[in-house]
Amino acid sequence: MVDIPPNITGPTLLGILFNWGLMGVLVVQLYLFYEHSKDRPAIKTLVYALALLNITQTDMVTADTFHWFVYGFSNPIQLDEPFLNSWDVPVLD
């Protein structure tokens, strides 16, 4: 097993976990918006489209996490591969 310094993987993993925490906040806000919104249909469509885009981005980040930390466990070369990161960060962010 190869020792990988925690200063390489730690910030990435914390950022991903923070993303999941904010996804929980978004789901609650989206539910409250759905229940109590009296906005025009165009605004509702925009809100749901942006929420769907954020959910897609979180799914792609989760796939990246599995690629780097689960399937590439103790393989430092795997940490250098972008997998879906080349799409989810520049395009969806």
C-alpha positions as CSV (number, residue, x, y, z in Angstrom):
1,M,0.0,0.0,0.0
2,V,1.3,3.4,-0.9
3,D,1.1,6.3,1.6
4,I,-0.7,9.3,0.1
5,P,-0.3,12.5,2.0
6,P,-3.5,13.7,3.5
7,N,-2.9,17.3,2.3
8,I,-3.5,16.0,-1.3
9,T,-6.8,14.1,-0.7
10,G,-8.1,15.8,2.4
11,P,-9.2,19.1,0.9
12,T,-10.8,17.4,-2.1
13,L,-12.8,15.0,0.1
14,L,-13.9,17.8,2.4
15,G,-15.1,19.9,-0.5
16,I,-17.1,16.9,-1.8
17,L,-18.7,16.3,1.6
18,F,-19.5,20.1,1.9
19,N,-21.2,19.8,-1.5
20,W,-23.4,17.0,-0.2
21,G,-24.3,19.0,2.9
22,L,-25.4,21.9,0.7
23,M,-27.4,19.5,-1.4
24,G,-29.4,18.6,1.7
25,V,-30.1,22.3,2.2
26,L,-31.1,22.7,-1.4
27,V,-33.6,19.8,-1.3
28,V,-35.3,21.4,1.8
29,Q,-35.4,24.8,0.1
30,L,-36.8,23.2,-3.1
31,Y,-39.5,21.4,-1.2
32,L,-40.5,24.7,0.6
33,F,-40.5,26.5,-2.7
34,Y,-42.8,23.8,-4.2
35,E,-45.2,24.0,-1.3
36,H,-45.5,27.7,-0.9
37,S,-44.6,29.4,-4.2
38,K,-47.0,31.8,-5.9
39,D,-44.5,32.8,-8.6
40,R,-45.0,32.8,-12.3
41,P,-44.5,29.6,-14.3
42,A,-41.3,31.0,-15.9
43,I,-39.7,31.5,-12.5
44,K,-40.7,28.1,-11.3
45,T,-39.3,26.5,-14.4
46,L,-36.0,28.4,-13.9
47,V,-35.8,27.3,-10.2
48,Y,-36.4,23.6,-11.1
49,A,-34.0,23.7,-14.0
50,L,-31.2,25.2,-11.8
51,A,-32.0,22.6,-9.1
52,L,-31.8,19.8,-11.7
53,L,-28.4,21.2,-12.9
54,N,-27.1,21.2,-9.4
55,I,-28.3,17.7,-8.7
56,T,-26.6,16.5,-12.0
57,Q,-23.4,18.2,-10.9
58,T,-23.5,16.5,-7.4
59,D,-24.1,13.2,-9.1
60,M,-21.0,13.7,-11.3
61,V,-18.9,14.8,-8.3
62,T,-20.0,11.6,-6.5
63,A,-18.9,9.5,-9.5
64,D,-15.6,11.3,-9.4
65,T,-15.3,10.6,-5.7
66,F,-15.8,6.9,-6.2
67,H,-13.4,6.9,-9.1
68,W,-10.6,8.5,-7.1
69,F,-11.1,7.2,-3.5
70,V,-12.9,3.8,-3.9
71,Y,-11.9,2.3,-7.2
72,G,-8.4,3.8,-7.1
73,F,-7.8,3.2,-3.4
74,S,-4.1,3.5,-2.6
75,N,-3.3,4.3,-6.3
76,P,-1.8,7.8,-6.5
77,I,-1.9,7.7,-10.3
78,Q,-5.7,7.4,-10.2
79,L,-5.9,10.7,-8.3
80,D,-4.4,12.4,-11.4
81,E,-7.1,11.2,-13.8
82,P,-9.9,13.7,-14.2
83,F,-12.7,11.2,-15.0
84,L,-15.9,13.3,-15.1
85,N,-14.2,16.3,-13.4
86,S,-13.3,17.8,-16.7
87,W,-17.0,18.2,-17.4
88,D,-18.7,18.9,-14.1
89,V,-16.4,21.6,-12.8
90,P,-16.0,23.9,-15.9
91,V,-19.3,23.3,-17.5
92,L,-21.7,23.0,-14.6
93,D,-20.1,25.4,-12.2
